[in-house]
Amino acid sequence: MTATFRIGRVAGVDIGIHWSWLFIAILLCWSLAAGVFPETNPGLDDGVYVAMAAVAVPAFFACLLAHELGHARQARREGMVIEGIVLWLLGGVARFAGRFPSARAELRIALAGPAVSAVLGVLLIAVSVLVPLPAAVDGTVHWLGYINLLLLAFNLLPFMPLDGGRVLRAILWEIKGNFTSATRAAAGIARGAAQLMIFAGIFLAFAGAGLGGLWIALIGWFLLNAAEAEAADARARSALAGLRVADVMVRSPDSVDAAMPLDRFMAGIVLASRHTAYPVLRDGAPVGLVSFRNLPETAASWPSATVADRMLPLDQCLVVSPQAPLADVLPDLLSRPERRALVVEDGRLAGLLTATDVLRLAEVSELVAQSFGQMTARPASDPVRRAS
């Protein structure tokens, strides 16, 4: 799950929003103001209900963020690096660099978020019940407590990428002793549940449930996509295990000087080599990446501009070390529009890494592993086995 919008940092962690969160925020605000609050707190003005919703939705956002920060804090205790938090349709996702240290570490990290939601839910419900508050405030606080407990229950469902699915994977990992096998099993369960939700939601929609059925189908669709992504990530990590960036990168890639005019760049380099992106150097040191995405639409402005004017600066590029584990770099590589990383060592360009090369290697490695497994699994009566 990658962020569509970046909104800042909290406790040193990058916070982003997936486009699906905007959808749920708008739907939630409308639902609270038009239905939930008028039912739970009757007799108030319409403007009060809108104000309650306007407070409740950002507060819910904060609760989700606290939930994910619970995961992040425990992950740091386990020695992991947090790449960021992304809020999306089903809550939030804390993204970690590298693999979990152990099954028990993943279990502790997975349970840390629900623990935060449980504390928030109980605390807010207690405040609503025990503290005399104005009707509008009491209704908002009570709903926040209720929604945190509902979030807790939903997140503990054993379907990846929900926390319950990660708990299930951690348990399977501890039993099986294999992270990839556990991920495939947990993702398979999530995939089946998601497909069932989609079919059930569509059936309910046609049976008269209307928006409620479509909502179930939509959640199932997102769960299905997320489960497929988890399974694909596990397969890629397994295929790329033990490999470093230096094993796959293009060494001595075609590069371009930052001061070169765009017209000379197009005529002298692009037309000759026909690559779509090039590292940009200044005095031999990498300073950025230039691709067709950065070029003006018309050639009229090319003679008056240089490569430096149109490059993606180094601080906005994905920069990796030649010794970085390839499996850890792949998620970031796939999330970048340019799908390339500059490989830098001691301030010098060591190579260029492309998502295409990494995915091709992962695919070939997986096919080889599957073929080897099929060969070793053949019975003695197999004619190919006897011939060898």
N, C-alpha and C positions, 0 to 999 in steps of 0.2 A: 504494500500500500504506500504510494508516494503522494506528497503534498501537492495540491494545485496552487495554493497560496501560502506564503510564509508570513507569519504574523509577529514573530519576535522570539525572544529567549526567556525562559523561566528557570531559575536555579541552574543556569549554565546549559540548559537543554533547548535545542531549536524546536519551536512549536509551529506546526503547519496545519492547514485545513484542506481536506479533500473536497472536491465539488459536491459530493453527496451530502456533506454536512450542511451546506447552505440550503439544500432541499429540505432536510429534516428540520432545520431551524425555522424556516418559513412555515412549513406545515405545522410544526409544534406551536408556534406563536398563534397562528390562526385557530388551531384546535383548542388551545387554552382559553383564548378570549371569547370564542364563539360557542364553546360547548362545555368544557370542563369546569371552569370557574363559575359560570352562571348556574351550573347544576350543584356544585359543592357549596357555593356561597350565594344563594339567591337573594334578590332584593337590592343589589347594588347597581349603580349606574353603569352603562356600557363603557364609558370612559375609564371607570375604575377597573373593569375587567381587562381592558387593553393595557392599562398601566401595570396590573398584576402580571400579565403575560410578558410585558416588556422587561420586567424585573426577573421573572422566573426563568426565562430562556437564557440570558447571560449567566445567571446563577447556576443553572444546570450545566452550562458550558464549563464553569469553574469547577463543579463537582466532577465532571468527566476528566478535566485536566488533573485534579487531585488524585483521581483513580490511577491515571497513567503515570503520574509522578511517583506514586507508590511503587509501581513496577520499576521505574527508573532508579529510585533510591536503593531498592533491594538489589537490582542488577549491579549497581556500583559496589555494593558490599561484596558481591560475588566476584568482583574484579573485571566486570565487563564494561565496554565503552558504549555509551548511548549516542546513537546518531541523530535521534530526534523523536518527536511525538507527532502523530498525525491524527486529527479528529475526523471521523467519517460517519457514514450512515448508522452503523451499529455501535457507535461509541468512540473508541480511540484505539490507536495502535502505537506502542512504544517500539521503536526500531533499534536493534542492537547490532554492533559490529562484531563479526565472528560468531563462533558457536558457543552454546551454553557450556560451562565447564563440566557439568555433570547432570544427570537426570534429577538428582535431588536439588541442585541449584535451580534448574528450570522450574521445579515444583514450587520452591520458595518464592521465586520471582512471579510465577503465575498467580499465586495466592495473595501476594502483597496488595494488588489492586483491589480485589474484592474485599479485603480486610478494611481498606480505606472507605469503600462504599458502605460497608456494614456500620462502621463507626459514625459516618456522616448521617446515614439514614436513621439510626437509633437516636442520635443526638437531636436531630431536627424534629423528629416525631415527639421526643420528650419535651422540647421547648414548646411545641405547639400545644401539647396537652397540659403542661404544668404552669406555663407562663401566660398571664392575661395579656392578650394582644388585640389590637384593632382587627376587625373582621377581615379586611383585605390582607393585612400582614399575616394573620394567622392562616388564612387560606393558602397563601403563597408558601409559607414555611412548611405547612403540613404536606402540600403537594411535593415540595422538594424532598422531604423525608421519605414519602411514599415512592417517588420515582427513583431515589437512590437504592431503596430495598428492591424495587422491581429490576433495576439495572443489575444489582447483585445476583438476583435469581436468574435473569437472562444470561448473564456472562458466565455462569457456572454450568450452563448446558454443555455437554461433552462434544461440542462441534468446533473444529478449528475454523477461523482463527480466534474464537472466543476463548476466554480464560479457562473455561472448563475443558475445551479441546486441548489446550496446552497442558493442563493437569493430566488429562488422559494420555497424551504423548509421553509426558515425564514418567508416568507409571509403566507404560508399555516399554519405554526405553530402559527403565530399571529392570524389567522382567526379561526383555529380549537381549539387552546389552548392545543394541545397535540403534543409533539415532535415525538413520535413513529408513530402516525397516519400520520403526515406530511411527515416523512421520507418514509414511505411506499408509499404514493401517489407520491412523487417526484421520488422515485426509480422506480415506475411503469411506469411513463412517460419516464424516461431515458431508461428503459428496452425496451419499445416499439420503441423508436427512434433508439436505437442501433441495434435491430433486423432488422429494416427497412434499416439501413445503410449496414448491412451485406448482405442482399438479393440484395439491389441495387448495391452494389459493385461487387458482383459475376456476376450479370446480365450484368453490364457495361464491366466487364473483358471479358466475352464471346462475347459481342457485338462489341468488337474491341477497348475498352479503355485501355486494357492491364494493365500495372502497376498502372495506375491511379485508375482503378476499384478495384484492389486488395488492394491498399492503403486505400481506403474508407472502404472496408470490414474489414481490420485489425484494423482500428480505431474503427469501430463498435464493433468488438470483445472485444477490451480492455474496451470500455465503458460499454458493457454488463456485463463483469466480475466485474468491479468496482461498477456498480449499484447493482448487486447481493450482493456484499460484504457490501455495505451500508445498504441494507435491512436486511441482516443477523445480522449485528451489532446492528441495531435498535431493532430487535426481541430479541436478547440476552440481551440488556440493559433493555428492558421492563420486561423480565422474571426474571432477577436478581436484579431488583430494590429493594433497602432496605436491601440487604444482604451484609454481610461483609466476609472477608477472613476467619475469625474464624468460620463462620457458615459451611464452606465446607472443610476446611483443615483436613488432617489426623493428629490427635494428637498423640504424642509419636511415630513417625514413626521409623522403623528399621533404625539404623544408624551404622556407622563404625568409628573406631579410625584411625586417619591419619597415625599412625605408623605401622598399621597392614600390614604384607606382603601380596602380591596379592594372593599367593597360598592359604593362610589361609582364606583370604576374600572370595575366590571362593568356597572353600570346606566347610567352616563353616557358611557362611552367605547366599551367593547367592543360593546355592543348597538347603538350608533349607527354605528360605522365598520366593525365586523365583521372587523377584521384579527386575526391570530393572535399577533402580537408587536409590542411598542412600545418605543421608546427611553425610558429613564427619565432625567429631568433633576432637578438640584438647583441652585437659583439660576441657572438657565439653562445649566448645564454638564452634559454627559452623565455619568452615574454607573453605568449598567447597562442591561439589557434584560429586559423581563418578557414572558412568554408563557404560554399555557395549560399548558405543561409545568410551570411553577413554582407553579401555583395549587393550593390544597388541594382534595381530592376532594369535600368537603362544604361547602356555603355557610354552615354554622353559624358557622364561625370567621372569615368574611370581615370582619364589623364590627370585630373586635378586632385586625386585622392591617392593615398598610399595604403599599403597593407595594414599598417598600424592603425589607420583611421577606421578600418572595418573588421579588425580582428576581435575575438573574444579574449579579454585580458586574462593574464595568468591566474589572478585571484578569483576568476569566475569559471576557470577550467577545472576539470577533475585531474588532479596531480597525484601520482602514486609512485611508490618506490619499486625498483626491480625485484626486491625480495618480498614484497607483499604477497600473502596467499591469494591465489587467483579466485578462489571461491568467495573470499570476503570482498573482493573488488567488484565482482560481477553485478550485485544489486545496484550499486551506485552507477556503474557503467550503463546499465539498462535504463536507469531513471533520467539520464542526461539526454537532451534533445540531439546533441551531436554524436552521442553513443561512442565517444572516444575519450581516451585518457592520455595525458602526456606523462611519460615515464622519465622521472628526473632523479639524478644521483649526483650529489656534491655540486649542485647548482648547474649541472650540464644535462643536455638532452640525451637520454640513454636509449629511447625508443618511443614508439607509438603503439598503444593498445586499442584494438577495436572490438566492439561487442560481437561483430560478425565472426571474427576469428575465434573468440572465446566460445561462442555458442556452437560453432562448427566443431571445435575440439571436444566440447562436452557431448555433443551428439554422437560423434565417432567413438568416443570413449565408452559411452553407454552401450552402443551397438556391439562393440568388442566384448564388453563385460557380459552382455546378454548371450552372445554367441558362445563365449567361453563357458558360461554356466550351462547352456544347453548341451555342449559337447561333453562336459564332465558328468552330466546327469543322464546320458544315454545308457540304456541297459546293455549288458554284455552281448545280447543277441542282435543288437543293432548292426547292420551290415557295414556301415561306415566305421563303427568302432572296431569290428573284426578286421577290416581292411588295414587299419593302422597298426 
